[in-house]
Structures are given as C-alpha cells and as structure tokens.
Amino acid sequence: MLLNQLLSGNFDPAFILSWVVAVTIALTVHEFAHAKVADMAGDGTPRAMGRVSLNPIDHYDPIGTTMILLLGMGWGKPVLINPTNFGHPRRDDALVALAGPGTNIITAALFAMPLRFGFAGEYGQVLQWIVLINLFLAFFNLIPVFPLDGSHILQAILPYEKARNYAIFMSRYGMMVLIVLIFTGMFRPVVVIPARLLYALLTGDIF
C-alpha cells in the first residue's frame, strides 16, 4: 500500500496516515486479545513475554508488520502460548484463536458508529480504513488454514481423531496452502465479500 504510493508519485499524506493508524490499531487489538484470553485461561506465557499490552510496539514484527504497511500483506508478531497450561486445552485454544478476529469485528463496529450516525467529520477517511482493515483482518484470520486462527477453531470443533489428522496435515502443508490462496487470490470470496457486506451493514455505506 505505502509502497504503491511512493512508487507512483501520488503521495497522499492523509491516506498514508489513515493506513498506518488503521493497521496499527487492527494488529494491536488482535494480538492483545489473543494474549489476554490466553492469560485469563491460565497460560502466563504471553504475560511473561510482555504481550498482554495495548502498546503497538509490543506487537510489532520487524518483517511481517513492515510488509503489511508497505505491501498490504504480512503478519503481526505472533503471540506464543502453551496450551498445556489451559484448564481445557481444546476449548481454550479455540477461544484464544477466536479472540483475535472477534475483537477486530468489535473494534470495527465501535469505529463505525461515527460513520453510521453522521458525525465522523474530518476523520471520515481514517475511520473508514480502521473499520475496513479490522474486518479484512478478522475474516482473513478465520480461514481454516494453518497458521491462521481459523485452523485452531476448526481443530477444536472437529471430533478428536479428525482434529488430529487435520492438525498433522496442516503442520505439513498449511503454509503451502496459504501461499497458494494468497497468490492466486482464491481467499478473496471468503474475505473481501463478507468484509464489504459487514462494512455496509455497520456504516450504512458501500466501499
């Protein structure tokens, strides 16, 4: 995204600021939610690593986050957890995974209110991007392919034997499947379409 601006020469400070703010908020609340729910479920690993925090720096990945800012595709700093510390490992692992996308959707709904009720004013552009990026991040992470959150959620829903086979398959081929989905654009129907529909529902507008 930012790289396109720099290379095209169409330097738009308002867009750049909106993009950076939106990505920062979306990644921060997403990773904080993972860390907080894991901590509440009995795993002290995220707290020991300083991840139960709303400080964006604590969730900044030098490579992945920079790629998102420049290219529009990358990753946040993963929250490391130890499921053996959970009281109910399968359930709690799913709740930790769901917390990230769920918090992004809640965040989108909150920032959509000024747009929906007509008092966004001069902050309209940044609010639009905050809502959109949170929705895109939520639906992208719900794809049931490792290492995305959706894979943990599906694994918790499946019967034990099928969940084990699924986990084995994803540990071997998950990244390959994800790369294919990204570079072929096959992920778009399950990410872009629902994100835009929910954006329209939340804001009363079409993007």
C-alpha positions in Angstrom: 0.0 0.0 0.0 2.6 2.6 1.1 5.0 1.3 -1.5 2.4 1.9 -4.3 2.1 5.5 -3.0 5.9 6.0 -3.0 6.5 4.4 -6.4 3.5 6.0 -8.2 4.4 9.5 -7.0 0.8 10.1 -5.9 1.9 11.0 -2.4 -1.3 11.4 -0.2 -0.4 12.2 3.4 -4.0 11.7 4.6 -4.2 8.3 3.1 -0.7 7.3 4.5 -1.7 8.5 8.0 -5.1 6.7 7.8 -3.4 3.5 6.6 -0.7 3.4 9.3 -3.3 4.2 12.1 -5.7 1.6 10.8 -3.1 -1.2 10.5 -1.6 -0.3 13.9 -5.0 -0.4 15.7 -6.1 -3.6 14.0 -2.9 -5.6 14.7 -2.6 -4.3 18.2 -6.1 -5.2 19.4 -5.9 -8.5 17.5 -2.7 -9.7 19.2 -3.7 -8.1 22.6 -6.9 -10.1 22.5 -5.0 -13.4 21.9 -2.7 -12.6 24.8 -5.4 -11.5 27.2 -7.6 -14.5 26.7 -4.7 -16.9 26.9 -3.7 -15.2 30.2 -7.3 -15.5 31.5 -7.4 -19.2 30.5 -4.3 -19.9 32.7 -1.3 -19.6 30.4 1.1 -17.0 31.7 3.4 -17.2 28.7 2.0 -14.1 26.9 2.2 -12.0 30.1 5.8 -13.2 30.8 6.7 -12.0 27.2 5.0 -8.6 27.7 2.2 -9.3 25.2 -0.8 -8.5 27.4 -0.4 -4.9 26.3 -2.1 -2.3 24.1 1.3 -0.8 23.3 1.7 -1.3 19.5 5.4 -1.7 19.8 4.9 -4.9 21.8 3.2 -6.4 18.8 5.4 -5.1 16.1 7.1 -7.7 13.9 10.0 -6.1 12.1 9.4 -8.1 8.9 5.7 -9.0 8.9 4.3 -5.7 10.2 6.5 -3.7 7.9 5.3 -5.8 5.0 1.7 -5.1 5.9 2.4 -1.4 6.0 4.3 -1.3 2.7 2.6 -4.1 0.7 -0.7 -4.6 2.4 0.1 -8.3 3.2 2.1 -9.7 6.1 1.7 -10.6 9.7 1.8 -9.3 13.2 4.1 -10.6 15.9 2.7 -14.0 16.9 1.5 -14.5 20.5 3.2 -17.6 21.8 1.1 -19.8 24.0 1.4 -23.1 25.8 -1.9 -24.9 25.6 -0.8 -27.4 28.3 -1.3 -24.6 30.8 -5.0 -24.3 29.9 -7.7 -25.9 32.0 -9.5 -27.1 28.9 -6.8 -27.2 26.2 -9.0 -27.7 23.1 -11.7 -25.3 24.2 -9.4 -22.6 25.5 -7.1 -22.8 22.4 -10.2 -22.1 20.2 -11.3 -19.2 22.5 -7.8 -17.7 22.2 -7.9 -18.1 18.5 -11.4 -16.6 18.2 -10.5 -13.7 20.4 -8.4 -12.0 17.7 -10.9 -11.9 14.9 -13.7 -11.3 17.4 -12.0 -8.3 18.8 -11.3 -6.9 15.3 -15.1 -7.1 14.5 -16.0 -5.4 17.8 -13.4 -2.7 17.1 -14.8 -2.2 13.6 -18.3 -1.8 15.0 -17.2 0.8 17.5 -15.3 2.9 15.0 -18.2 2.6 12.5 -20.5 4.4 14.8 -19.4 7.9 13.8 -19.7 7.0 10.1 -23.1 5.4 10.7 -24.6 8.3 12.6 -23.0 11.1 10.6 -20.6 12.7 13.0 -17.3 11.5 11.6 -16.5 14.9 10.2 -12.9 15.3 9.0 -12.0 11.9 10.5 -14.1 10.1 8.0 -11.2 8.7 5.9 -9.3 7.3 8.9 -12.4 5.8 10.4 -13.3 4.1 7.1 -9.9 2.5 7.0 -9.9 1.4 10.6 -13.3 -0.3 10.0 -12.2 -2.0 6.8 -8.8 -3.2 8.0 -10.3 -4.7 11.1 -12.9 -6.5 9.1 -10.4 -7.7 6.5 -8.0 -8.9 9.2 -10.9 -10.7 11.1 -12.2 -12.6 8.1 -8.7 -13.4 6.7 -7.7 -15.0 10.0 -10.9 -17.0 10.2 -9.8 -19.0 7.1 -9.2 -22.6 8.5 -5.7 -22.9 7.2 -2.6 -23.1 9.5 -1.2 -20.8 10.9 -4.4 -18.7 10.8 -6.8 -18.5 13.7 -9.4 -20.4 11.8 -7.3 -23.6 11.9 -7.3 -23.6 15.7 -11.1 -23.0 15.8 -11.8 -25.8 13.3 -9.5 -28.2 15.1 -11.4 -27.6 18.3 -14.8 -28.3 16.6 -13.8 -31.5 14.8 -14.0 -34.9 16.5 -10.7 -35.8 18.2 -9.4 -38.2 15.6 -10.3 -35.9 12.6 -8.8 -33.0 14.5 -5.6 -34.9 14.9 -5.4 -35.8 11.3 -6.3 -32.2 10.3 -3.5 -30.9 12.6 -1.0 -33.3 11.0 -2.0 -32.3 7.5 -1.8 -28.6 8.3 1.5 -28.8 10.0 2.9 -30.3 6.8 1.1 -28.4 4.1 -0.7 -25.4 5.8 1.8 -22.8 4.8 1.8 -24.1 1.2 -2.0 -24.0 1.0 -2.0 -20.5 2.5 0.6 -19.2 0.0 -1.5 -20.6 -2.9 -4.6 -19.0 -1.5 -2.9 -15.6 -1.3 -1.1 -15.6 -4.6 -4.0 -16.9 -6.6 -6.5 -14.6 -4.9 -8.7 -17.6 -4.0 -9.1 -16.2 -0.5 -11.0 -13.2 -1.7 -14.5 -14.6 -1.8 -14.3 -15.6 1.9 -12.6 -12.4 3.0 -13.4 -9.4 0.7 -17.1 -10.2 0.2 -18.1 -10.7 3.8 -15.9 -7.8 4.9 -17.6 -5.4 2.5 -21.0 -6.7 3.4 -20.4 -6.2 7.1 -18.8 -2.8 6.4 -22.0 -1.7 4.6 -24.1 -3.1 7.4 -22.1 -1.3 10.1 -21.6 2.1 8.3 -24.6 2.3 6.1 -22.3 2.9 3.2 -20.6 0.9 0.4 -16.8 0.8 0.0 
